[in-house]
Amino acid sequence: MKHIDEHRINSLLNTLNTKVTNIELNTILNKTKDLQRLSIEETAKLLLVKEHQNLQKIYAAASYVKNTIYGKRIVMFVPLYISNHCSNSCLYCGFAANNKRTIRKKLTFEEIKQQTEILLKKGHKRILVVAAEMTSSKENLDYYVGAVKSIYSANYNGNKIKRVNINVAPMDIESFKILKTSGIGTYQIFQETYHEETYRKLHIAGAKTDPNNRLDAIDNAFKAGIDDVGIGPLLGLYDPYFEILAMMMHIEYLEKNYGIGPHTISVPRIEPAPGSTYASNPEYKISDEEFKKIVAVLRLSVPYTGIIISTRETAQLRDELVNLGVSQISAESKVTPGGYDINFSHNDNLERQFSLNDQRTLDEIIKSLLAQGYVPSFCAACYRKNRTGENFMNLAKPGQIKNMCDINALVTLKEYLEDFASPEVKEIGYNLIEKSRARLDNASLKILDKFFKDIDDGIRDSYI
């Protein structure tokens, strides 16, 4: 597989029986406190750590790095599945082409707009479009572009979607250029597994059988001018330590060739899927404790990158992970096309791509974040202000991005509290806003107060 030196990774993994000394651990952690990227070798050593006391050191360092770069904000988004028509057969996925149990649905542009309006009524402002891979590349592209335009056209009482990210099949450079003109934010694609033998074993039909085609998708997106990309493995398909080190190798390749790494990293764990015996019995099950360590190590290894946790995980675990480096979370997700319609007939055995564990509403998740002292954010200012790609990295790497993001997050929180929050959440939210105001300097307070007055006057979507 391109860019992935399996021999080097296996050599590092073979050293995992060697205990990391306290001196080695402290040296690595001191480096992370300076917000420096870790080498693959240093990442491997952190993954080796098992002792409770040393794990706590890693967790504390991850929390410090996350708060230094991103502050106390957590970006909120919601996935919107638009089609489960798929030409690929992947052994772990409910949408697999050879899964005859799945009811297929491809939303029309009007249905996509209606789904978006439902999400706007709940308070969502950021959407991740998800679509299975259809047969025709031209059909894919036209559908994706039309879907993005339909989402941006939706309106609920003046509320509109601020940012559309997209998780779709690989495309060539010219197609990515067209997709970019539709106004997408981040292009996201998962390699699923970086282990070539496992990849070929699990992807048995369709364009997805070629692992290099997926790796090339990130290159094509960069070459097309899409400078915000999201990557990640599906944990559980192969040795998770191998996956993390391979992804680090992929990141090093991107940094060397394009000057920037991924805007986000996702670390989904495999969950049961209808029609898939493999998904119910994955070969590499990962405990919650192991998963927490992986998230913390990723935060330390690639400090500038957003880490995403989906509703695959339980509410309790997600509440813990925001303290260990997670900076973006989804809320009240549905993984079926049309799933947000109140009249939609849900049949768990026929329509979902995989199982979900956090069933809380957006308001309930926001309440939990507020209780922990985090500021839920619906901001998309970086995308609108051209703070993407290298421009974003230049602010994120030294920890300067939060100076702008703190204000924007508080503005979007106040908008949510005024327009959508339950009375209980509104009270908790305003208490947190007052505490957050106390940490701002006078110049920031002046900007914030102006934006807050705009909200009180009925103006929405102010940002710096």
N, C-alpha and C positions, 0 to 999 in steps of 0.2 A: 504494500500500500504506500502511495506517495507520501514523502515527508516523515514517515514513521519508521524509525529504526528499531525493529522488534528485538534484535540482538542486544542493543544497548539497554533497552528497557528491561529485558529479562536478566541481564547482568546486574542491574541495580536491584531488581526484585530478589535476586539470589543472595544479596547482602542483608536482607531483612531479618536474618537470624542474629545479626550482630547488634548488640544493644547500643543505642545512642547515648553518649556520655552527657552528663549535665553541662559540661563545658561546651560541647558541640551544640546542644539544644539552646543554651543561653546565647551563644554567638549568633545562631540563626534568628532567634527571636529579637535580639537587639537590632539586627539588620532590618527586620520587618517594621520596627518602630520608626525607622527612618523612611518608611514607605517605599523601600526598594523591592524590586521584583526578585523572586528567588530563582535559583537555578533548578534544573530537573533533579540534580543530585540532592540539593537541600530539601526539595519537596519530598523526595523519597525518604529522607531521614525523618521528616516530621510524620509521614504516614506510618513509620515504624513504631512510633511512641505508643506504649500501652499502659504505662504506669499512671494511676489516677492523678497523682500530684503533678506530673508533667503534662498530662492532658489538660488539667486546669490552667496551666501556664499558657498552653496553646490557645485555649478558649479565651483567656483574658487578653492575649495579644490580638486575637482576631477581632474581638469587640473593640479594642482600642483603635485598630487600623480602620475598621468600618466607620466608627464614629468620627475619626479624624478626617476621613475623606468625604463621607456622605452626611455626617451629622446624625441627628435623631429622626430622619425622615425615612419613610418606606413608600416607594412608588407603587400605586395600585393600578391594576389592569384587569381586563376580562377577555378570555378567548371567545371568538365567534367562529364556529365551524360552519362552513358554507357548502361543503360537498363531501360525501363519503364514497363517491364513485372512484374506484382505484384500479389501476392496471398492474399494480405490484402484488405479489404474494409474499408477505413477511410472516413468519411463524408465530410472532408474538402480538399481532395486531388484529383487532376486531374488524377493521376495514379491509382486510386482505381480499384480493380479487377472488381467491378460491374458497372464501367463506360464504357458503350458500345461505347461511342463516341470516346474514345482515340485510336489513331493509335499506335499499339505496335511496338517497335523496340528494338532489342538487338544487339549492335555493335559487330562485329567480332574483333578479336585481331588486325588484319590488319587495320580495320577501326579506332580502338582506337589509333593505332600508327599514322595514317593519321591525325586524329583530333589533336593529340598532336603536330605534325609538323606544323599544321596551327597556333596553339597557340604559338609555339616557334618563328615563323616568326613575330609575333606581339610583342615579347619581354617577354612573360610570362616565369617564371622559377619555379613556385610553383603551383601544381594542387591538387584540392580536388576531388577525385573520388566519384561520387554519383550513387547509383544503388537501384532500387526497390527490394523488397524481393521476390525471386522466391520460388517455392515449395520445392525443394530438398536442404537440407543443404550442401550436398556434391557438388551439382551443383553450389550453391552459392560460396562456398570456392574456387573451381577450377577456376571459372570465375573471382573472385576477384584477385586471385594470378596471373592469366594470364594477366589480365588487367594492374596490376601494372608493371609487367615485360615489357609489350608492351610499356607503357609510358616511362619507363627508357631507352628503346632501341631506341626511336626516337631521331633524330639528324638533326639540321638545321645549316649548316655552322659552325660546332663545338659547337653550343649551345645545351645543353641538360637540361632536367628537373632536378632541384636540390632536390626537395622534393615532395613526393606524400603522402598526407593525405587521409583518406578514411572515408566516411559516409555510412555505410551499416548496414544490419540487424544483430541482436544479434547472437552470436555463442557460442559454448562450449569452454572450456579452450584449448583443444587440437587443435581445429580449429584456435583459435587465435594465438597459438604458430606457426602454419604453416604460417598464414598471416603475422606475424612479420618477418619471414625469407625472405619474398618477398621484404622487405626494406621500409615498410611504416613508416611514421612519426607519426602523431597523429591519433588515432582512435576516431571518432566522432559519437555520437548517441544522439538524442534528446528524452526526455521523452514525449514531446508534451504537456501534462498537468500532473501535479502532483496531481490533484484532482481526486480521484478514481472514484466517481460516474460519473463525466464528461468524464473521460477516457473511461469507459466501454460503455457509451452512444454513443461516437463518433467512436469507433473502433468496427465494427459490425461483421467482419468475418476475419479469418486468424490467424496466430500465434501472430499477434500484439494485439489481444484482451486481452492478459494477461499483465497487467502493470508491474508486478514483473519480467517478462521475460526481459523487457527492462532495468529495474534497475539492474538486475543481469549481464547484458552484461558488464557494467563498471567493476564490481567485477571480472568477468571472464577475461577481458582484463588485469587488473592489475596482476592477478594470473598467467597469461600467459607470463608476462614480458613486456607487453606494458605499459610503465609508463607515456606516454603522452596521455591524453584523453580529449575530448571536450564534454561538455554537454549543455543543454539549454531547455527552454520551447518554445512552439509556442504561442506567446502572442495573446490573443483574444479568446482563447477557454474557459477560466475561468477568475476569478478575478485576474488581474495581480499582485496585492500585495500578494495574496495567493501564486501565482506561484513563486515569487521571494523569499519569506520566506521559502517555501518548498524546493526550490533549495539550499538555504543556509543550510537548515537542511541536505540535501543530501551531500553537501560539507563537513559539519562537520563530517558526518559519514565516508566519504572517508579519511579525515585527521586523524581521530581516528584509523581507521582500516588499513590504508596503509601508513600513514605518509605524504601523499601529497594530494593536491586537484587537480582540473582540470587544464590542461594547458591552455584551452580556454573556454570561455562561449559565446554562441551565443544567440541573442535575436531577432529572426525573428518575425515580425508581420504578422498575417494571411492576405493573399491577395486573390482576386478572382481567382478561378480555373475552367477550363472548365468542365462542367458536375456536378458542385457542387453548389447547391443553398445555402448551409450552408456557404461556403467560401465567398459568396457575401454579406451575412448578418450575420456576426458573432455576438454572444450574448454579447461580451464584447469588444466593440470598444475602442481603446486607442488613445487619441489625441496626436499630435506631442509634445505638451508641457509636457504631462504626460510621454511620451516615453523618452524625454530628461532627465527628472528627474530619471527615472528608470535606464538609462545608467549611469548617474553620481553616483547614489547611489551604483550601482554594483561596479563601480571602487573603491569607498571608502570602500565597505564592503569586497571585495576580491582583495586587491591592487596588488598582485603578478600575477594575472591571465589575460591573453590576452582577450580582448573583441572584438568580430567579428560583423560587420554590413554588410549585403549583399546588392545586388542591388534591393532588394524588396523596399528599401527606395528611396526617391527622391534624386536627386543630391544635392539640396540645403540643405536638412536635413543631409545628410551624411557629407557634408562639415562642418556643425555645430558640429556633433557628434564626429569628430576627436579631437575637442577641449575639449570634456567632458569625455574622457576616452577611446574611441575606439582606438585599437592598430593594428587591422587587417581589411582590406576591400577587397572585391572581385571586379573584373573589367570586363566590357563588357561580362557579363554572358549570357549563353544560358541554358535554363532548359529543353532541349529536347535532346535525344540521336541523335548525328550527327549534332547538331545545328550549329557548327562552319564552316561547309562546305559551301563555297560560292554558290554551286549549290544546296544546301538544300532547299527544298520547304517548307517554313514555313506556317503553317495554325494555327493561334492562337486559333482556336476553337477545335483543335483536338490533338495537340502535346505537348503543354507546361504543366508543372506541376502546375504552378501558374503564376500570372502576375508579371512583373518587371517594375520598375519605373525609375531607373537610366540607361539610354541607351548610356551613353558616352563611347567612346573608351578608351583603356588603356592610350593612349597618352594624351587624354583630361583630364582624371582623374589625371594623374601625373602632368599635367600643373596646375590644381587647387590646388593640395597639395603643389607644389613648391611655388605657389603664397602666400600660408598661412605660409610658412616657414617650412613645413614638408619635411622630407627626405623619399621618397618612397624606400622601401627596398625589394629586392628579395633574401635575404640571407637565407641560410639553415645551417649555420655553427654550430649552437648548436646541431643539430641532428647529424652532422658528427663528432663533437668533444665530443660526449657523454654528452653534457650539456642538458640532458632531465630528466624528473621526479624529483627526490629529488635533483640531481645535479643542475638542472635549478632553482628549488625553493630556494636553498641555496644562489644562486646569485641574484635572482629576489627580494626576500623578503627584503634584506637590500639595494636594489637599485644599486647593483654592475654590473648587467648584461649589462647595457647600455655602460659601459666602453669598452666592446668588440663590442657590437652591433653598436655603433656609427661608428666605423671604417668600419666594414663589410657592413653597409648600404650605406656608401659613395662610397665604391668600387663597389657595385652592381648598384648604381645609375650611376656612370661614365660608366660602361659597357653598361647600357641601353642607355645613351646619345650618346655614340659612335656608337652603332650598330643599334638602332631602332628609336630614337627620331626624331621628326620633327625639322626643324631649329629653330623655335621659342622656343620650349621646351628645346632644347639643350642650347640655350643662357641663359634662365632662370635657368636651372639646374646648369650650371657652375658658375653662380653668387651666387647661394645658396651654392655650394661647397666651394667657397672662403670664404664666411661668416662662414661656419661651421669649416673650417680649423683654423680660428682665435680663436676658442674656445678650440682647442686641445692643450695638453701639448707637449713638445718637443719629448718625447719618442713615443707618439701616432703619431705625425707628421712624424717621421722617418719611422714608419711602413707604414703609409698611402702613403707616397711618393714612397716607394718601390713598393707597389701594383699598384699605378698609372702608374709607369714606365712599369710594366709588361703589363698593358692594352695597353699602347702606343706601346709596342713591339709585340702586338698581342696575349698576354697570357691572358686567362680568368679564372675566378673562383678561385682567391686567397682569403684567409680568415684566420682569427685567431680564 
